[in-house]
């Protein structure tokens, strides 16, 4: 559960303070308590001439206002039928399928890619496989089952050659993400094949508004995984993709209040209805 308008909760402690001040003033006897001494007021109450309202009754308006403030804060739950914005905030995963990765770190690469996909409900995710050349295995799709089935069958024989050309993968990612104002590319590699061409392609992606991040794996033979820092703004091990997952979750859709409202079911009106319970008692009292 999240709060769509959390600033409204600031009213709750203010209402609590007002209720405490009201409680400290003592029972309400229709205004007589302000002009009569406590002893005389008690005597009149014993004779039935004055009836003081019980303390809990005076707190009902504050309880109703607190329920209304909670409702206005917008408690909300994710919608199972939330609309998917297929043309915005796409993510492409470029998976290194060179010989060194398939012999050493393919399992970690597959696990890292699976965690990335699982952390992006509602965001279209595409997949690029590359070795000496790059291939678009899947255009960005909101159906994770498509990519899960592709990842599960990858092995050392998937690609026809065993070299590594990340520049080709970056160039293909640029074509797949062309026209999108905001998008992300996640490169999963051991760092092999990073050269000036790859750095130039990464720079073009950044200029187009694409954030490039990377998950590193250990290949066989071991390559220089630190080379990924030349093309990506963030590099973390594929076995610990948390920082990349967190960065991807802060998408432009989630930063737009209107888009957040479409992704969650606002329970605020239901909470606001609870304010009617103490208010109805107040109406009965006035009648």
N, C-alpha and C positions, 0 to 999 in steps of 0.2 A: 504494500500500500504506500502511496505517495500523497503529498499535499500539493495541489495545483496552485493554491493561493495562501502560502503558509503565514504571510504577514498578519492575517486576520487573527491568528492565535495570540497576538500581543494583547488583544482585548480581554482575554480570559483572566490574566492576573489583575488587570485594572478592575474588572467586575468583582473579583475576589476581594480586593481592597475596599471597594464600595460596600460590599455585603458586610464586611467586618465592621466598618464605620456604622452602618445601620444597626448591626447587632449590639454594638457598644452603647447606642443611644437608648436602649431599653425598649419595652413593649410599646406598641402604638395604641393609644386609646382615643383615637379621633381628634387629636390635638390637645386634649385636656392634660396630658402628661407634661406639657410645656408651661402650664399656668398653675397647676396644683402641686402641693407637696406630695412626696411619695406616701406619707401616712394617710393623707386625705384621699388620695387616689386609691389606695388599698381599701380604705373604708367604703368608698363609693362602689368599688368593684365587689366587695363582700355583700353590699345591699342590692347588687344587680343593676345599679344605675349606670355603671360604666363597664363596658366589656373590652378588655385589651386583646388585640389580635395575638395569637400564639407566634412565637419567634419564627418557627419554620415557615409560617404563611408569608411573613415579610420577605423571606428569601426566595420565594417562587419567581418573582420577576427577574432576579439575577440568574437563577438556573435557566430560565427560558432564554435570556440573552446569551448565556454561555453556550447553550445548544445551538443558537443561531450563529454565533461566532465560529464554532467548530464546523458547522455546515458551510459557511462562507469561505473557510480555509480550503475547501475542496478536497476532502479525502477521496481517493480514487484507486481503483484496481485496474490492472491491465485488461484490455479487451481481447477476447479470443477472436472476435471478428473485426479487429482493427484494420483499416484500409492500408494497403501497401503502396508506397510511392516508388513505383518501379523506375522512374526516371530521375531519382534524386538519391544522393548519399549511397551510391553503390560501392561495393568493396570487391576488389579482385585479388585473388591469391595466386602468386606465381611460384610454382613448386619446382625446384631444381631436381631434375631426374638424370643428372650426369652419372657417370660410372662411379665416381668416388662417393656420391650420396647414396646410391642404391646399394653399394657394398657395405656402407657403414651406418648412415643415419636416416635411412628411409622410414623406419618405424617411428622415430621421433618426429620426423617431418610430417608424417600422416597424422600422428596424435596432435601435434601443434595446429595443423590445419583444421582438424575436427573441433578443437576447442575454440578456435576463432569463429567457425561457423555457428557453433552452439551458443556463442555469446551475442549473436546479432539477430535476434528475432525481429522480423519485419523489414530488415535491410536486405536488398538484393545482393547476392554474392556470386561472383564468377570465378572460374578456375583456368589458369594457364599452366601447361606443362612445358618445360623447356630442357633441352640438352644443347646440342649444337644448333638446333633451330627451336623456335617457339611455336606452340600449337594452342589454339583456343579450345580447351576441352569443354567448356560450358560458358555461355554468355551469362551475365548476372541474372540470377533467378532467386525468387523468394521461397522456393521449395527446397529445403535442405536435403531432402531424400535423394534428389538428383546428384548432388555432389558427394553425399555419403556413399552412394553406390559406386561412384567413380573412384573415390579414394580407396575403397576396400579392395579393389582389384589391381592396384598399382604394384608392379614388381620390377625386377631388374631387366626384364625383357620388354617392358612397355615401350621404350623409346628405341628407335633404330640405330642411333649413335650414342656414344658415351662421353662426348666432349661437353663443354659448358659455355653457353653464350648468354649471359644475363642481359646484355644489351638488346638482343632480339626479343626477350621477354618484356623488357621495359617498353620497347617500341610498340609491341602488340598491345600491351596494357594501355598505352596512350591512345591507340585507335579504339579500343573497347570503351574507354571512359571519355572519349571526345564529346564535347558539348555539355558535360555535366559541370555545374558550378562548383560542386564539392564532391570529392570522391577519395577513396583510400586504396592504396596498393600495399599488400603484404608479401614480401619476398621471403621464401623459406629456402635457405641454401647453406652450404658450408663455406661460402666466400670464394669459391673457385671461379675464375674467368672474369673477375672485376677488372675492367680496364678503362681507358679514357673514353671509349665509346659508350660504355655503360654509365659512366659519370655524366656524360653529355645528355644521354637519354633521361637520366634521373633529374637533371636540371630542367629539362623541358617539361617534365611532368610537374615539378614544383611550380614552374611559371604558369602552368595551366590550372593550378589550384588543387593538384592531387598530392595528398600526403603519402610519403613513402616510408614504410617501416619494415623491419626485418626480424625473422626468427632464425637463429643460427643452429646448425647441427654439426656433428663431428663426422667428417667423411673418412674414407679409406682409399688412398692415403689422405692424411690430414692436410687440409688447406688452411689458408690464413683467414679465419672467420672475421678478424677485425677489419678486413677490407670491405665488409658490408657497410661500415660506417661512412664510406665514401659515397654511397648512394642512398642511404636511409637516415632519417633524423633520429631514429630510435632502433637499437639492436639489443635483443634479449635472447637467451637460450630458448629453443623450442620446448624444452621441458618445463620452462617457467614463463609462459606467455602473458602473465598477469598484467604487466605494464602496457603491453600492446592492446590487450583486451580492454583495459580501462580507457585507453585513448580512443579506441574505436567506438566505445559506448557513448562517448561525448560527441555524438553526431550533430549535424546542423539541425536535423529534425527535432532532437531533444532540446536544443537551445531555443527553439521557436515555441512560445507558449501556445499558439494556435495549433501547432502540430502535436504537441503533448496532449492537448485536450482531445484530439481525435484518437490518440493511442490508448487512452484510459477512460474508464467508465466513472463518471463523477457521481459519488454518493452523497455529495453535499445536500441536495434537496431532501434526502431521507433524514439526515441528521437535523436539518432545519425544521422538519416536521415535529421533531421531539419538543421543540419550543412551544408547540400548541398545548402540550399537556399542562404545564404550570400556568400558562396564560388562560386556559379555559377555567381553571379554578379561580383565577382572579375575576373573570367575568361573572362567575357564580356569586362571588363575594359582593360585587358591586350591585347585583340584582337584589 
